[in-house]
Amino acid sequence: MHRFLLVTPDKDSLSLLASTLAAQDGVDLSWAQSGAKALDMITDTAFDLVVTDERLGDMTGLELAAKLISINPMINCAAVSSLSPEDFHEASEGLGLMDPLPPRPGKAEVDNLLQRLIDIKKLMGRASVRRP
């Protein structure tokens, strides 16, 4: 079972990503409408991956990522960003984020995201990793 937390004030912006994930076996999706709610959920539940939208209302996705690593430095996080790859790298340096997701990510991005998550878990020595 892979547990994902999708953080966005607008579920429509991550709806294609969510429906593609939900179609996979062994995926459990949770939603948070703000950065503060996501931080509360992270303290109570272990998630395999947090996907944050670019703007959350109470903070940006990058601000959320910075706060997440202060709670759990080993947390896997991906962020939606409209920045260029170079600007995203500069803005997110030190946050340990996966490659940025484009606005309204779809099936190709989900496939890449799942493969990256599997690769990370394998590197961390979690032998029971399988593709959902």
Backbone as JSON Lines, residues from 0, in Angstrom:
{"i":0,"aa":"M","n":[0.85,-1.19,0.0],"ca":[0.0,0.0,0.0],"c":[0.89,1.24,0.0]}
{"i":1,"aa":"H","n":[0.62,2.13,-0.92],"ca":[1.3,3.42,-0.99],"c":[0.32,4.5,-0.55]}
{"i":2,"aa":"R","n":[0.72,5.31,0.42],"ca":[-0.14,6.38,0.93],"c":[0.34,7.71,0.37]}
{"i":3,"aa":"F","n":[-0.57,8.41,-0.3],"ca":[-0.27,9.7,-0.9],"c":[-1.12,10.78,-0.23]}
{"i":4,"aa":"L","n":[-0.5,11.93,-0.01],"ca":[-1.22,13.1,0.47],"c":[-1.13,14.16,-0.62]}
{"i":5,"aa":"L","n":[-2.28,14.56,-1.14],"ca":[-2.36,15.62,-2.15],"c":[-2.81,16.89,-1.46]}
{"i":6,"aa":"V","n":[-2.01,17.95,-1.62],"ca":[-2.27,19.2,-0.92],"c":[-2.59,20.3,-1.93]}
{"i":7,"aa":"T","n":[-3.83,20.76,-1.91],"ca":[-4.26,21.81,-2.83],"c":[-5.57,22.4,-2.33]}
{"i":8,"aa":"P","n":[-5.76,23.7,-2.5],"ca":[-7.06,24.29,-2.18],"c":[-8.08,24.05,-3.28]}
{"i":9,"aa":"D","n":[-7.62,23.55,-4.44],"ca":[-8.48,23.35,-5.6],"c":[-8.28,21.93,-6.12]}
{"i":10,"aa":"K","n":[-9.15,21.0,-5.72],"ca":[-8.99,19.6,-6.12],"c":[-8.96,19.42,-7.64]}
{"i":11,"aa":"D","n":[-9.61,20.31,-8.37],"ca":[-9.61,20.21,-9.83],"c":[-8.2,20.29,-10.41]}
{"i":12,"aa":"S","n":[-7.32,21.06,-9.76],"ca":[-5.98,21.23,-10.3],"c":[-5.16,19.95,-10.25]}
{"i":13,"aa":"L","n":[-5.49,19.04,-9.33],"ca":[-4.78,17.76,-9.23],"c":[-5.7,16.58,-9.53]}
{"i":14,"aa":"S","n":[-6.84,16.86,-10.19],"ca":[-7.83,15.8,-10.41],"c":[-7.33,14.71,-11.35]}
{"i":15,"aa":"L","n":[-6.62,15.06,-12.4],"ca":[-6.11,14.05,-13.33],"c":[-5.05,13.19,-12.63]}
{"i":16,"aa":"L","n":[-4.18,13.81,-11.88],"ca":[-3.18,13.08,-11.11],"c":[-3.87,12.15,-10.11]}
{"i":17,"aa":"A","n":[-4.87,12.66,-9.42],"ca":[-5.58,11.87,-8.41],"c":[-6.31,10.69,-9.04]}
{"i":18,"aa":"S","n":[-7.0,10.91,-10.15],"ca":[-7.75,9.81,-10.76],"c":[-6.8,8.76,-11.32]}
{"i":19,"aa":"T","n":[-5.66,9.16,-11.84],"ca":[-4.67,8.2,-12.33],"c":[-4.09,7.4,-11.18]}
{"i":20,"aa":"L","n":[-3.8,8.07,-10.07],"ca":[-3.3,7.35,-8.89],"c":[-4.36,6.4,-8.34]}
{"i":21,"aa":"A","n":[-5.59,6.87,-8.25],"ca":[-6.67,6.07,-7.68],"c":[-6.94,4.81,-8.5]}
{"i":22,"aa":"A","n":[-6.61,4.84,-9.79],"ca":[-6.82,3.68,-10.65],"c":[-5.77,2.59,-10.41]}
{"i":23,"aa":"Q","n":[-4.7,2.93,-9.7],"ca":[-3.65,1.97,-9.4],"c":[-4.06,1.1,-8.22]}
{"i":24,"aa":"D","n":[-3.65,-0.17,-8.23],"ca":[-3.86,-1.04,-7.07],"c":[-2.9,-0.61,-5.96]}
{"i":25,"aa":"G","n":[-3.37,-0.69,-4.75],"ca":[-2.51,-0.45,-3.6],"c":[-2.18,1.01,-3.33]}
{"i":26,"aa":"V","n":[-3.04,1.92,-3.76],"ca":[-2.82,3.34,-3.52],"c":[-3.94,3.87,-2.63]}
{"i":27,"aa":"D","n":[-3.55,4.58,-1.58],"ca":[-4.5,5.23,-0.68],"c":[-4.26,6.73,-0.78]}
{"i":28,"aa":"L","n":[-5.28,7.48,-1.19],"ca":[-5.17,8.93,-1.36],"c":[-5.84,9.67,-0.21]}
{"i":29,"aa":"S","n":[-5.16,10.7,0.25],"ca":[-5.73,11.63,1.22],"c":[-5.55,13.03,0.65]}
{"i":30,"aa":"W","n":[-6.41,13.94,1.09],"ca":[-6.38,15.31,0.61],"c":[-6.25,16.28,1.78]}
{"i":31,"aa":"A","n":[-5.56,17.37,1.56],"ca":[-5.51,18.49,2.5],"c":[-5.71,19.76,1.69]}
{"i":32,"aa":"Q","n":[-6.52,20.68,2.2],"ca":[-6.82,21.91,1.46],"c":[-5.86,23.05,1.76]}
{"i":33,"aa":"S","n":[-4.97,22.87,2.72],"ca":[-4.02,23.94,3.06],"c":[-2.73,23.33,3.58]}
{"i":34,"aa":"G","n":[-1.71,24.15,3.63],"ca":[-0.44,23.7,4.18],"c":[-0.57,23.34,5.65]}
{"i":35,"aa":"A","n":[-1.32,24.14,6.4],"ca":[-1.49,23.88,7.83],"c":[-2.17,22.53,8.06]}
{"i":36,"aa":"K","n":[-3.2,22.23,7.29],"ca":[-3.89,20.95,7.41],"c":[-2.95,19.79,7.06]}
{"i":37,"aa":"A","n":[-2.16,19.97,6.01],"ca":[-1.19,18.93,5.63],"c":[-0.2,18.68,6.76]}
{"i":38,"aa":"L","n":[0.29,19.73,7.38],"ca":[1.25,19.57,8.48],"c":[0.62,18.81,9.64]}
{"i":39,"aa":"D","n":[-0.65,19.1,9.95],"ca":[-1.36,18.35,10.99],"c":[-1.46,16.87,10.63]}
{"i":40,"aa":"M","n":[-1.8,16.6,9.38],"ca":[-1.96,15.21,8.94],"c":[-0.65,14.45,8.97]}
{"i":41,"aa":"I","n":[0.44,15.12,8.62],"ca":[1.76,14.48,8.59],"c":[2.19,14.03,9.98]}
{"i":42,"aa":"T","n":[1.8,14.76,11.0],"ca":[2.18,14.38,12.36],"c":[1.42,13.15,12.84]}
{"i":43,"aa":"D","n":[0.27,12.87,12.23],"ca":[-0.56,11.74,12.65],"c":[-0.46,10.51,11.74]}
{"i":44,"aa":"T","n":[-0.04,10.69,10.5],"ca":[-0.08,9.62,9.52],"c":[1.24,9.58,8.74]}
{"i":45,"aa":"A","n":[1.71,8.37,8.47],"ca":[2.91,8.21,7.64],"c":[2.5,8.12,6.18]}
{"i":46,"aa":"F","n":[2.97,9.06,5.39],"ca":[2.69,9.07,3.97],"c":[3.95,8.71,3.21]}
{"i":47,"aa":"D","n":[3.79,7.98,2.11],"ca":[4.92,7.64,1.26],"c":[5.33,8.83,0.4]}
{"i":48,"aa":"L","n":[4.35,9.66,0.06],"ca":[4.63,10.81,-0.79],"c":[3.6,11.9,-0.56]}
{"i":49,"aa":"V","n":[4.1,13.12,-0.47],"ca":[3.24,14.31,-0.41],"c":[3.41,15.04,-1.74]}
{"i":50,"aa":"V","n":[2.3,15.36,-2.38],"ca":[2.32,16.15,-3.61],"c":[1.62,17.47,-3.28]}
{"i":51,"aa":"T","n":[2.35,18.56,-3.45],"ca":[1.81,19.86,-3.11],"c":[1.61,20.72,-4.35]}
{"i":52,"aa":"D","n":[0.49,21.41,-4.37],"ca":[0.23,22.36,-5.44],"c":[1.15,23.56,-5.24]}
{"i":53,"aa":"E","n":[1.22,24.41,-6.25],"ca":[2.13,25.55,-6.21],"c":[1.73,26.58,-5.15]}
{"i":54,"aa":"R","n":[0.44,26.88,-5.08],"ca":[-0.08,27.85,-4.1],"c":[-1.16,27.18,-3.27]}
{"i":55,"aa":"L","n":[-1.06,27.34,-1.96],"ca":[-1.98,26.64,-1.06],"c":[-2.91,27.56,-0.29]}
{"i":56,"aa":"G","n":[-2.82,28.83,-0.51],"ca":[-3.67,29.79,0.22],"c":[-2.96,30.32,1.45]}
{"i":57,"aa":"D","n":[-2.5,29.42,2.32],"ca":[-1.82,29.87,3.54],"c":[-0.3,29.87,3.39]}
{"i":58,"aa":"M","n":[0.22,29.27,2.33],"ca":[1.65,29.25,2.05],"c":[1.85,28.72,0.63]}
{"i":59,"aa":"T","n":[3.08,28.75,0.17],"ca":[3.37,28.16,-1.14],"c":[3.72,26.69,-0.95]}
{"i":60,"aa":"G","n":[3.74,25.96,-2.04],"ca":[4.14,24.56,-1.98],"c":[5.57,24.4,-1.5]}
{"i":61,"aa":"L","n":[6.45,25.31,-1.91],"ca":[7.84,25.23,-1.47],"c":[7.97,25.54,0.02]}
{"i":62,"aa":"E","n":[7.17,26.45,0.52],"ca":[7.18,26.72,1.97],"c":[6.7,25.49,2.73]}
{"i":63,"aa":"L","n":[5.68,24.82,2.22],"ca":[5.2,23.59,2.85],"c":[6.32,22.54,2.85]}
{"i":64,"aa":"A","n":[7.01,22.38,1.74],"ca":[8.09,21.39,1.65],"c":[9.16,21.67,2.71]}
{"i":65,"aa":"A","n":[9.5,22.94,2.91],"ca":[10.49,23.29,3.92],"c":[10.0,22.92,5.32]}
{"i":66,"aa":"K","n":[8.73,23.13,5.59],"ca":[8.19,22.79,6.9],"c":[8.08,21.27,7.07]}
{"i":67,"aa":"L","n":[7.76,20.56,5.99],"ca":[7.67,19.1,6.06],"c":[9.0,18.47,6.45]}
{"i":68,"aa":"I","n":[10.09,18.96,5.88],"ca":[11.38,18.34,6.2],"c":[11.83,18.65,7.61]}
{"i":69,"aa":"S","n":[11.28,19.71,8.22],"ca":[11.6,19.96,9.62],"c":[10.86,18.97,10.53]}
{"i":70,"aa":"I","n":[9.74,18.45,10.06],"ca":[9.0,17.43,10.81],"c":[9.56,16.04,10.53]}
{"i":71,"aa":"N","n":[9.83,15.77,9.26],"ca":[10.35,14.45,8.85],"c":[11.33,14.66,7.7]}
{"i":72,"aa":"P","n":[12.63,14.69,7.98],"ca":[13.6,14.94,6.92],"c":[13.65,13.87,5.83]}
{"i":73,"aa":"M","n":[13.05,12.71,6.08],"ca":[13.07,11.63,5.09],"c":[11.79,11.57,4.26]}
{"i":74,"aa":"I","n":[10.92,12.56,4.4],"ca":[9.65,12.52,3.68],"c":[9.88,12.76,2.19]}
{"i":75,"aa":"N","n":[9.15,12.04,1.37],"ca":[9.2,12.21,-0.08],"c":[8.15,13.25,-0.46]}
{"i":76,"aa":"C","n":[8.59,14.22,-1.24],"ca":[7.68,15.31,-1.6],"c":[7.92,15.73,-3.04]}
{"i":77,"aa":"A","n":[6.82,15.98,-3.74],"ca":[6.86,16.52,-5.1],"c":[6.0,17.77,-5.12]}
{"i":78,"aa":"A","n":[6.4,18.73,-5.93],"ca":[5.68,20.0,-5.97],"c":[5.33,20.37,-7.4]}
{"i":79,"aa":"V","n":[4.12,20.86,-7.57],"ca":[3.7,21.45,-8.84],"c":[4.38,22.81,-8.94]}
{"i":80,"aa":"S","n":[4.93,23.09,-10.11],"ca":[5.59,24.39,-10.29],"c":[5.51,24.83,-11.74]}
{"i":81,"aa":"S","n":[5.29,26.12,-11.92],"ca":[5.32,26.7,-13.26],"c":[6.67,27.35,-13.54]}
{"i":82,"aa":"L","n":[7.61,27.22,-12.6],"ca":[8.95,27.77,-12.79],"c":[9.71,26.96,-13.83]}
{"i":83,"aa":"S","n":[10.69,27.58,-14.46],"ca":[11.58,26.84,-15.35],"c":[12.37,25.84,-14.51]}
{"i":84,"aa":"P","n":[12.9,24.78,-15.12],"ca":[13.69,23.81,-14.34],"c":[14.84,24.47,-13.56]}
{"i":85,"aa":"E","n":[15.51,25.44,-14.17],"ca":[16.62,26.12,-13.5],"c":[16.12,26.93,-12.3]}
{"i":86,"aa":"D","n":[15.03,27.67,-12.49],"ca":[14.48,28.48,-11.4],"c":[13.93,27.59,-10.28]}
{"i":87,"aa":"F","n":[13.3,26.47,-10.66],"ca":[12.79,25.55,-9.65],"c":[13.95,24.98,-8.83]}
{"i":88,"aa":"H","n":[15.01,24.59,-9.51],"ca":[16.18,24.04,-8.8],"c":[16.71,25.07,-7.81]}
{"i":89,"aa":"E","n":[16.82,26.29,-8.24],"ca":[17.34,27.36,-7.37],"c":[16.4,27.6,-6.18]}
{"i":90,"aa":"A","n":[15.1,27.66,-6.44],"ca":[14.12,27.95,-5.39],"c":[13.96,26.8,-4.41]}
{"i":91,"aa":"S","n":[14.17,25.56,-4.86],"ca":[13.91,24.4,-4.02],"c":[15.18,23.73,-3.49]}
{"i":92,"aa":"E","n":[16.33,24.31,-3.77],"ca":[17.58,23.69,-3.35],"c":[17.59,23.45,-1.85]}
{"i":93,"aa":"G","n":[17.96,22.25,-1.47],"ca":[18.04,21.88,-0.06],"c":[16.74,21.3,0.5]}
{"i":94,"aa":"L","n":[15.68,21.29,-0.3],"ca":[14.39,20.78,0.19],"c":[14.2,19.3,-0.13]}
{"i":95,"aa":"G","n":[15.08,18.72,-0.94],"ca":[14.98,17.29,-1.26],"c":[13.76,16.92,-2.08]}
{"i":96,"aa":"L","n":[13.28,17.85,-2.87],"ca":[12.09,17.59,-3.68],"c":[12.43,16.76,-4.91]}
{"i":97,"aa":"M","n":[11.44,15.99,-5.35],"ca":[11.55,15.31,-6.63],"c":[11.46,16.36,-7.73]}
{"i":98,"aa":"D","n":[11.68,15.95,-8.98],"ca":[11.55,16.88,-10.09],"c":[10.17,17.54,-10.05]}
{"i":99,"aa":"P","n":[10.07,18.79,-10.5],"ca":[8.78,19.48,-10.43],"c":[7.74,18.83,-11.34]}
{"i":100,"aa":"L","n":[6.51,18.94,-10.91],"ca":[5.37,18.5,-11.73],"c":[4.8,19.72,-12.43]}
{"i":101,"aa":"P","n":[4.34,19.57,-13.66],"ca":[3.73,20.7,-14.34],"c":[2.35,20.99,-13.75]}
{"i":102,"aa":"P","n":[1.84,22.2,-13.95],"ca":[0.46,22.45,-13.54],"c":[-0.47,21.44,-14.21]}
{"i":103,"aa":"R","n":[-1.43,20.94,-13.47],"ca":[-2.37,19.92,-13.93],"c":[-1.67,18.66,-14.44]}
{"i":104,"aa":"P","n":[-0.86,18.03,-13.58],"ca":[-0.12,16.82,-14.0],"c":[-1.07,15.68,-14.36]}
{"i":105,"aa":"G","n":[-0.63,14.86,-15.32],"ca":[-1.46,13.76,-15.8],"c":[-0.79,12.41,-15.72]}
{"i":106,"aa":"K","n":[-1.21,11.48,-16.56],"ca":[-0.79,10.09,-16.49],"c":[0.72,9.92,-16.63]}
{"i":107,"aa":"A","n":[1.35,10.58,-17.59],"ca":[2.79,10.43,-17.78],"c":[3.54,10.87,-16.53]}
{"i":108,"aa":"E","n":[3.1,11.96,-15.92],"ca":[3.75,12.45,-14.7],"c":[3.53,11.49,-13.54]}
{"i":109,"aa":"V","n":[2.33,10.89,-13.47],"ca":[2.06,9.91,-12.41],"c":[2.95,8.69,-12.57]}
{"i":110,"aa":"D","n":[3.08,8.21,-13.79],"ca":[3.94,7.05,-14.04],"c":[5.38,7.35,-13.61]}
{"i":111,"aa":"N","n":[5.89,8.51,-13.99],"ca":[7.25,8.9,-13.6],"c":[7.37,9.05,-12.09]}
{"i":112,"aa":"L","n":[6.37,9.63,-11.48],"ca":[6.37,9.84,-10.03],"c":[6.38,8.5,-9.29]}
{"i":113,"aa":"L","n":[5.55,7.57,-9.72],"ca":[5.52,6.26,-9.08],"c":[6.85,5.53,-9.25]}
{"i":114,"aa":"Q","n":[7.44,5.62,-10.43],"ca":[8.72,4.96,-10.64],"c":[9.81,5.58,-9.76]}
{"i":115,"aa":"R","n":[9.81,6.9,-9.66],"ca":[10.79,7.58,-8.79],"c":[10.61,7.16,-7.33]}
{"i":116,"aa":"L","n":[9.36,7.06,-6.88],"ca":[9.08,6.65,-5.51],"c":[9.6,5.23,-5.28]}
{"i":117,"aa":"I","n":[9.35,4.33,-6.22],"ca":[9.83,2.96,-6.11],"c":[11.36,2.94,-6.05]}
{"i":118,"aa":"D","n":[12.0,3.72,-6.91],"ca":[13.46,3.77,-6.93],"c":[14.01,4.29,-5.61]}
{"i":119,"aa":"I","n":[13.38,5.3,-5.06],"ca":[13.83,5.87,-3.78],"c":[13.69,4.83,-2.66]}
{"i":120,"aa":"K","n":[12.56,4.15,-2.63],"ca":[12.34,3.15,-1.6],"c":[13.34,2.0,-1.71]}
{"i":121,"aa":"K","n":[13.67,1.61,-2.93],"ca":[14.67,0.57,-3.13],"c":[16.02,1.02,-2.59]}
{"i":122,"aa":"L","n":[16.37,2.27,-2.87],"ca":[17.64,2.81,-2.36],"c":[17.67,2.84,-0.83]}
{"i":123,"aa":"M","n":[16.52,3.03,-0.23],"ca":[16.43,3.09,1.23],"c":[16.38,1.71,1.85]}
{"i":124,"aa":"G","n":[16.4,0.66,0.99],"ca":[16.46,-0.7,1.51],"c":[15.12,-1.29,1.87]}
{"i":125,"aa":"R","n":[14.07,-0.77,1.33],"ca":[12.75,-1.34,1.59],"c":[12.49,-2.4,0.53]}
{"i":126,"aa":"A","n":[12.84,-3.63,0.86],"ca":[12.82,-4.71,-0.12],"c":[11.43,-5.05,-0.63]}
{"i":127,"aa":"S","n":[10.4,-4.74,0.11],"ca":[9.05,-5.16,-0.28],"c":[8.36,-4.14,-1.18]}
{"i":128,"aa":"V","n":[9.12,-3.36,-1.9],"ca":[8.54,-2.34,-2.76],"c":[8.05,-2.98,-4.05]}
{"i":129,"aa":"R","n":[6.84,-2.63,-4.44],"ca":[6.29,-3.09,-5.71],"c":[5.51,-1.95,-6.33]}
{"i":130,"aa":"R","n":[5.38,-2.0,-7.61],"ca":[4.6,-0.96,-8.31],"c":[3.13,-1.18,-8.01]}
{"i":131,"aa":"P","n":[2.44,-0.11,-7.57],"ca":[1.0,-0.28,-7.28],"c":[0.22,-0.53,-8.54]}
